Structure formats: C-alpha cells, structure tokens
Amino acid sequence: MGMRCKRCGEPPVIEIRRHRAAFCAGCFVHHCHEQVRRTVDKLRMFGPDERVLVAVSGGKDSLMVWDVLLDLGYHAEGVYLGLGIGEYSDESGAYARDFAEKRGAALHEVPVSDTVGAGIPVAAKAMKRPPCSVCGLSKRHLLNRAALERGFGVLATGHNLDDEAAVLFGNVLTWKMDYLARQRPVLPATDGFARRVKPLVRLGERETAAYCIVRGIDYQVEECPMAAGNRHLRYKEALNSIEEHSPGTKAHFYLQFLEQLLPRLDDVAEDDKADLRECVRCGSPTTGELCAFCRLSDRVSASTDPAA
Amino acid sequence: MGMRCKRCGEPPVIEIRRHRAAFCAGCFVHHCHEQVRRTVDKLRMFGPDERVLVAVSGGKDSLMVWDVLLDLGYHAEGVYLGLGIGEYSDESGAYARDFAEKRGAALHEVPVSDTVGAGIPVAAKAMKRPPCSVCGLSKRHLLNRAALERGFGVLATGHNLDDEAAVLFGNVLTWKMDYLARQRPVLPATDGFARRVKPLVRLGERETAAYCIVRGIDYQVEECPMAAGNRHLRYKEALNSIEEHSPGTKAHFYLQFLEQLLPRLDDVAEDDKADLRECVRCGSPTTGELCAFCRLSDRVSASTDPAA
C-alpha cells in the first residue's frame, strides 16, 4: 500500500506535503486549475470578459499561468520583454514564442533596448546599480505600458507562493512598511497603472514545475545568470529549511500575512499614493518631474551615446 | 596591521561584524555595560532606586545580566527555579549559587515541584504536553509570583538579541497578532504582574558568551536536553544563515519591529487585557476561573498522587 491520488484513487505522480495529499497526472492538472480559478474568483482578480495580458518570461511560472488562464477560457495574450541578457534572453524568447505558437495565442514582444537604449547588463553598468534593481524598474514600467497601450486593464504575472513568501520574508526582515503595504496579490488599477494580479500565489514552485512537465510545456530551467547568489535566493533557502520540518509553514506565513497584517496597513498604502503626479515625458505616476524609468533611459542613453 | 580595538587602539579579542568594530577585553566589557545602561535608560526599564529581581538559569545570558546590573550599581537579587531536569538542573543550580556567592548577592531558590507537584519532565508527561510549553507556563507564573511575594516591582530576564529575533521570526511566520503585540522588551506592570524587562536585547549570544569568558564567569554551556531540535533552534539557524551574509540583519529585524510594527499593535494588546480577572485560588490574572498554572498543578498532582 502506498499513497493514492486524493481525487481518483489511482497511483499518484506528485505528493503535496502541505496539503497532505497526492495526485495522479490528470487530477494534478485539475487541482492546479481549481487553485487558480478559486484565487482569481475569491480575490476578484478579473471577470470572465476582461482581457488579460500575461507577463511571459519563458520560465515555468509565467508559461503555467498563461496556460491555465487559456484553459479556463479567459482571453489571455502574452507580453515578452527582451532583456538583452545574452544567450539567456535568446533562449527565453524561444520558449515564449514556441508556447504561443503551440497554443495559437498572441505574443507581444518588447525589447527593453528600444526605450532604455541598451539591455539590462549594459544599463546596470551605466547606472552603477545592481542588475536586479534596474531590471525590476524596467519590467514594472514596460509591462504596465504594454498593457495600457494595447487596451488591457489587467496585467497578470507568474509570481508563485515561494516567490511571494521570500519577498515577504525580505520585507519583514527590514520592516519597510510601504513595501509590506504594497505586497498584495491584487494591486487595483489607479491613474496610470493597469490592475496587477498574481494568480499563482497558492501554488509552490515545485508544483508549477510539475504542472509544466505533466502538460508537456517546455520552459527555460536555468535561473537568470545575473541573479545568482542574490538575497531573494537566500531567503528562499532559509524558508525551505523550515518548510522541510514543518510542511505548510510557507503557505501559512504568506496567506496569514494577507489576512492578519495587510488590513492594518491600509493607511500606509494610502499615504503612498498621496504625492503622485504624472511624469512630464511619459505620463507615468511619479513623485518627481521625470519618473524613475525616464531618468534611467536618459542616463543610459547619455552614457552609451557614441557621439558623447 | 590587523584590526584594532575601536576604543583604545590595542589588539582586539572580539570582532562584532554588525557594528563593524572590534574590542580589547576591557573595552568590550565597557561596551557591554554601555549597551545595557542605554537600553535600561532609553526604554525606561527601571530607575536607580528600584529593586530588580533577575531570573537566573545558570546560563551565560542570565548571569551576564545580573553581573552587569550589579556593576552598574543597581540593587539586583537573583531567583533560581529548580526545574527538576535531572543532572542538567543540578549543574545549573550550582552555577547560579557559585556566582551569587562570588558576588555576595542574594539568590532566592524556588523548586517547581513545591507548587506543581513534580519537576518539568514528569509534569509534561502527566499533561501530555511538550516540555517547553509546560516549562514556559511554570516559569512565567513562578517568576512573577517570586517577584511580587518578595516585594520586587521589576523582573529582569536574560533574553538576548538572538532569542528575541528567533521568537519574532516564529511569531511572524504564523502572524499571531496577540503574540506579536506582547513581544516587547518592557512589559509594564499590571494588576497581578510585575514589570518584566529584557536588558540584553541589544546584545547577541556570541557577545554574552564572550562577556562571561572575559569576566571569568562560569556558566552552564550545554543547552537544556528537553529543548533539543525544537523550532526555536531552527529559527535561530535560519536567521544565522542570513546574518552570515548580511551582518546586522538580525538586529535590524528586531529593532525595526519595535519601531515600525509594535506601535501599530497597541489595540491588540489592549483587547487582550480586557477580559482578565483574578484566579480564584492564586489571584493571578486569568480569563477563566482557575489560571492555567493552577490547572496545571491540579492535573499534575492528581496524576502523580500515589493514593489515586
């Protein structure tokens, strides 16, 4: 006697310890669909008639969220940012295009260099800032712009439970209240921002990898070479060492944060919005004249201009 | 050329990475005294004329806090609870008595079995509860009672920065708001409770060990055998793995919690106090008829009574 699929009783292919359950391949896909469907409905991420733009990196999480939303019958198109990180970017783009083609779904491609003037490695050097910081700023801006320009009210990302728990751990270690207040699975649309949603927050990265394998989705396995050894990965490791002994700790940590702490931080989120006005160049919300992204573009262009 | 004592320039014996500083033996003792003095004053733990009862286990932290308070000129007596944990308790008592004798300070001894009817291992078995839980309940009650009965308004414990950071990590992982609201370095006196203070919250356990070694204080090195492998130790390890890469993370985590989050939890702490009344037997604050400690004593006595 071994474990049995929780739903149909057949031999299982994956065990999920925090749920004390195991699933066969077919029922695991059903389980994932249900988790996403319930998350989208319960947190009112979007309705059946809304057009959703999915931020696609070519990795397991973003391809899974796109796949599930299509399966659930949503109108979901993809947007892929060309980050210019050498072979890594070449490969990630190929995975994204391959998936779009197989599913017959539209993929919008946006090279970062078109607006920033260079890819992430060159831009980070020009700015003398860590690449993950420049990359995050560029993604936030360009994904949002891609959604608004193409008439999407909703931007979906593939952040999973492990990502969110690690980010939460980092935010808790420093108690940056404004960061904590903004760490929500749904960030409502405001002037200049499309609604941002994270439909995979109830699924761990072991599950998103298993989903892609079971569904035959080819994805980029390697991590971004620029992120190696960063804090985010150490936070994941620290949480994993605890999860190993107490399955469910990570999910409880993140989901109870949403229930218990976030409601106490509404005033922080409000304070944050108070001072925003429009960037004089691109119209994005900003606290200064030019938004951080336009300042980035200016400085990168100036430093890489051959005439300078 | 190596590092130099931050204060006098002599060759150092200890480096404290989060302070980017090193100290010779004498200046390290001075540094520890200053840290405690500032903590006591800044957080208004007690004034120069208050009598302080120090909870002494025989370990490095409690002997250090007693030693420092005596050096700083406070009237500090010790209280030692006999937990009845075999050889471990025999040894810990010897260290406490030895220190009291060398410093010519008064030590009050309270065997847990006098009121509970048995030591911690037997009581935990009788209650079918984890020993750390029964021990914590007994300590809270008996230390408080020892302070009140002997006319001390203040009870000091040796909780250090590593202890507090690990407890905070555990409380954050579950987001138990009432536990978080109560995790303060000073818990004010209320009806039935002496003020409880933690003067070592700015010192890590590497520093409390070094202090005892430099000062020639013999302390019990081994951990309690009943606590081996508990969650608290895993939380410490997880935080240490992060501290290793980013010195100062632990201190920032705990100290910013006090600054940023605790002020937002005042209403939780208030709600908690609302329902308290006096235990009908011992007068301790409780939400029921009998306090949890008196219920513990009753059940342990019933199960160990040879006449039963």
HADDOCK unambig.tbl for C-alpha pairs under 7 A between the chains (distance, minus, plus):
assign (segid A and resid 173 and name CA) (segid B and resid 249 and name CA) 6.93 0.50 0.50
assign (segid A and resid 173 and name CA) (segid B and resid 253 and name CA) 4.64 0.50 0.50
assign (segid A and resid 174 and name CA) (segid B and resid 252 and name CA) 6.46 0.50 0.50
assign (segid A and resid 174 and name CA) (segid B and resid 253 and name CA) 5.57 0.50 0.50
assign (segid A and resid 174 and name CA) (segid B and resid 256 and name CA) 6.86 0.50 0.50
assign (segid A and resid 175 and name CA) (segid B and resid 253 and name CA) 6.98 0.50 0.50
assign (segid A and resid 175 and name CA) (segid B and resid 256 and name CA) 6.14 0.50 0.50
assign (segid A and resid 175 and name CA) (segid B and resid 257 and name CA) 6.39 0.50 0.50
assign (segid A and resid 175 and name CA) (segid B and resid 260 and name CA) 6.60 0.50 0.50
assign (segid A and resid 234 and name CA) (segid B and resid 242 and name CA) 6.96 0.50 0.50
assign (segid A and resid 238 and name CA) (segid B and resid 238 and name CA) 5.08 0.50 0.50
assign (segid A and resid 242 and name CA) (segid B and resid 234 and name CA) 6.96 0.50 0.50
assign (segid A and resid 249 and name CA) (segid B and resid 173 and name CA) 6.94 0.50 0.50
assign (segid A and resid 252 and name CA) (segid B and resid 174 and name CA) 6.47 0.50 0.50
assign (segid A and resid 253 and name CA) (segid B and resid 173 and name CA) 4.65 0.50 0.50
assign (segid A and resid 253 and name CA) (segid B and resid 174 and name CA) 5.58 0.50 0.50
assign (segid A and resid 253 and name CA) (segid B and resid 175 and name CA) 6.97 0.50 0.50
assign (segid A and resid 256 and name CA) (segid B and resid 174 and name CA) 6.86 0.50 0.50
assign (segid A and resid 256 and name CA) (segid B and resid 175 and name CA) 6.14 0.50 0.50
assign (segid A and resid 257 and name CA) (segid B and resid 175 and name CA) 6.39 0.50 0.50
assign (segid A and resid 260 and name CA) (segid B and resid 175 and name CA) 6.61 0.50 0.50
